[in-house]
Amino acid sequence: MIYAKKSLGQNFLIDKKILEKIVNTTTIKDKVILEIGPGTGNLTSYILKKKPKKIFVIEKDNELSSSLENKFYNQITIINKDVLKVDETKLFDEQVTVFGNLPYNISTEILSKWIINLKDNFWFECLVLMFQKEVADRIIAEFDTSDYGRLSIICNWKLNIKKICDIEPEAFFPKPKIHSSLLLFHPKKNFVKINDPNNLEKVTRIFFNQRRKMLKKPFNQLFNGDQKVLDKLKIDLNLRPQNLNLETYYKLAYEYENLRG
Ligand code: SAM
């Protein structure tokens, strides 16, 4: 008998319609699949039915990893590690499709790690990931809304993101207190080239540090009031951080990087 561990965000997906929907989100046949946090293997079984070329799973829980070993034997490759400590870019020699009903307590950390470490040759073809709805809403938020912020800007830099559906707590066991959302991510062909993603992190951190205040203070802190940057990007310093669209933040990070040489 497996007991769900709260500390590892274990809420297992049991709704067959949702499991079916997840595996129908993208092509699986003959693809290399990576599943994050397979848990008891419910989603893994649905993925296997679609005949992938190979499945790798990363599961931190030792007990669950052994039971997956017994359940699937040699049909899957189990990596019994913390996903935050795995370098996925070194695991595969072809692009993979990633599935994950992510542990909610570290979902944004996992996604940020992938985005920050992304080289231009993406190691994945697409990501099909489940998040707490509130987090998903922040990821896909449009500018001029209260959900818009650092997470939206960082996630949308190199990825196109689409919401597939919301999922009720009843789809899981144990039933969580929150709603969930399934998102689909595809690499963008064109994006603003920022060599060091830490510059985008820094620019967004300083701008959103005081999200209700006008842009003047954070702009001066980063650009020392540089009028050329203001004119080039057509920024009105009387606006608030949430009023600048995604592209403006990427261009600001680009200008900031150039300024620092
Ligand atoms: N995919 C399964 C399902 O849908 O039924 C389980 C999803 S459950 C929300 C999250 C899973 O991620 C659990 O199996 C948990 O043990 C695993 N997990 C939690 N933290 C992890 C980490 N740092 N690295 C890898 N797996 C982790």
Boltz pocket constraint, residues with backbone or C-beta under 6 A from the ligand:
constraints:
  - pocket:
      binder: B
      contacts: [[A, 7], [A, 8], [A, 9], [A, 10], [A, 11], [A, 12], [A, 13], [A, 14], [A, 36], [A, 37], [A, 38], [A, 39], [A, 40], [A, 41], [A, 42], [A, 43], [A, 58], [A, 59], [A, 60], [A, 61], [A, 64], [A, 81], [A, 82], [A, 83], [A, 84], [A, 100], [A, 101], [A, 102], [A, 103], [A, 104], [A, 106]]
      max_distance: 6.0
